Amino acid sequence: MKVFILAGEPSGDRLGGALMAGLKQLQPEITFEGIGGPEMQAQGLESLFDMSELSVMGLAEILPKYRALMARINQTAQAVLKMQPDVLITIDSPDFSLRVARRVKAKSDLRCVHYVAPSVWAWRPGRAEKMARYVDHVLALLPFEPPYMEAAGMDCDFVGHPVVAEPVASPAEALAFRETHGIGEAPLLLMLPGSRKSEVARLGPIFQRVAAQLAEARPDMRIVIPAAASVTHDVKVLTRNWPVPPLLLDPRDRDSAEVAAEKRAAFRAADVALAASGTVSLELAAAGTPMVIAYQMNWLTHRIMERLAKIDTVTLVNLVTETRVVPEFLGANCRPGPIAREILKVLAAPERQQEAMTLTMERLGRGGEAPGLRAAKAVLDRL
C-alpha cells in the first residue's frame, strides 16, 4: 500500500506521526511519501521539503508568502500525481493542503482524506461544501463535527483528540518540579504566550503588564514559562526586566524527552494558567490546570474573523462541554487589568473549572483506543 501524507505545522506533524504508526501496525508493508516534521520522519517519511515553510497563520500573515506557497502547492500536487498512491492524506493547514487536494482531484480520481475538520461550526460554514468537491473523507478531532461534514457530502469519522493519548505528569512529578525550583507551596502561574513569534510579539507586552499587576496583588506568586524553542530568545528579551523574574524553561540544546517531561510537570504543578488561545487549553484540561485564555492577532485578521464568527467562545473546553466556565479575553478585550483580576478569581476558586475539564477529556476519547490507531482504522475501513 502506498500513501502520500502531508502536514504543515508541528501539531499536524504529531497527528501524522501517530497516524503513520497506526497504519504501519495495520499494514506492515505500507510505504509513505510526503511532507512532515520530526514525528512523521521518525516513522520513515523523507519530507519533500522543510515543513517549516508552511507554518503560517492568519489571513494577513499569508499574503506576503503567497507566491512561495503557491509554488510549493504545485510542486506537492505534482509529486502526488507522480507517486500514484492508494490514498492522499492531508493534515490540517487548509490553506496549503486543501489546495493540493484540489489540484490532485482535477487530474485524477485519487481518494483524498483530510485529517482535522475545518471549524465550520465556528465560522465560514460554506467551507464544507467547497471542501467536498475534492475531499472524500474527513477525520474529526471533536465529537460534534461529523454531522457538519456529512451534511456537505463527505464521509466523516470522529477518531478522538490526540491530547487524550499524551502522558500527564503525576502528583509526585509536580511536587518534584516545585521542590527543584524552590517554589514550595507558593501560588504558581503558568504563562503560555504562544509558539509563534507573531503571537509572542502581540501577547508579550500584555502578559508583562499582567505579571506586574499580579506582583502587586500577590507578591508571593511565582511564574513559570515553558517556552517553545522557536520563541525562547523573544521570551527572554520580553521578561528581562520583570519585577518578579519568571522561571523560563529553555528547551534549546536539551534532550527532547527531558524537555517534554519538564513541561508536563510544570503544567501539573501550576495552580492556574494564562494561555494564548488554541489547543493548549486541552493540554491544560488534561493536566487538570484551570485557565484564563487571551489572544491578540493582526487587526485585519481579527476584524474579518469577528464578522464571520458563529460562536461566542473560541476555547475548546467551553465548546466541548457546552459551558462557558473558562474566561477568555480576545481582541480589544485582551487587556492586562481584567486579565489579572480574572486570574486571581480563578486562583481563589479553581473548582469551577474542574468538572468541565474532566468532561472534556471523556468526550474527546480518554480511556479508549489511541486516536492515531482509530484514525488509521477509519482510513483503511473506507478505502
HELIX and SHEET records of a PDB file:
HELIX    1   1 PRO A   10  LEU A   26  1                                  17    
HELIX    2   2 PRO A   38  GLN A   41  1                                   4    
HELIX    3   3 MET A   51  LEU A   54  5                                   4    
HELIX    4   4 LEU A   59  ILE A   62  1                                   4    
HELIX    5   5 LEU A   63  LYS A   65  5                                   3    
HELIX    6   6 TYR A   66  MET A   83  1                                  18    
HELIX    7   7 PRO A   94  LYS A  107  1                                  14    
HELIX    8   8 ARG A  127  MET A  131  1                                   5    
HELIX    9   9 PRO A  146  ALA A  151  1                                   6    
HELIX   10  10 PRO A  162  ALA A  165  5                                   4    
HELIX   11  11 PRO A  171  THR A  180  1                                  10    
HELIX   12  12 LYS A  197  ALA A  217  1                                  21    
HELIX   13  13 ALA A  229  VAL A  231  5                                   3    
HELIX   14  14 THR A  232  LEU A  238  1                                   7    
HELIX   15  15 SER A  256  ALA A  269  1                                  14    
HELIX   16  16 VAL A  280  ALA A  287  1                                   8    
HELIX   17  17 TRP A  299  LEU A  308  1                                  10    
HELIX   18  18 LEU A  316  THR A  321  1                                   6    
HELIX   19  19 GLY A  331  ASN A  333  5                                   3    
HELIX   20  20 PRO A  336  ALA A  348  1                                  13    
HELIX   21  21 GLU A  351  ARG A  363  1                                  13    
HELIX   22  22 PRO A  371  ARG A  382  1                                  12    
SHEET    1   A 6 THR A  31  ILE A  35  0                                        
SHEET    2   A 6 LYS A   2  ALA A   7  1                                        
SHEET    3   A 6 VAL A  87  ILE A  91  1                                        
SHEET    4   A 6 CYS A 112  TYR A 115  1                                        
SHEET    5   A 6 HIS A 137  ALA A 140  1                                        
SHEET    6   A 6 ASP A 155  PHE A 158  1                                        
SHEET    1   B 6 LEU A 247  LEU A 249  0                                        
SHEET    2   B 6 ARG A 222  PRO A 226  1                                        
SHEET    3   B 6 LEU A 188  LEU A 192  1                                        
SHEET    4   B 6 VAL A 272  ALA A 276  1                                        
SHEET    5   B 6 MET A 291  TYR A 295  1                                        
SHEET    6   B 6 GLU A 328  LEU A 330  1                                        
END                                                                             
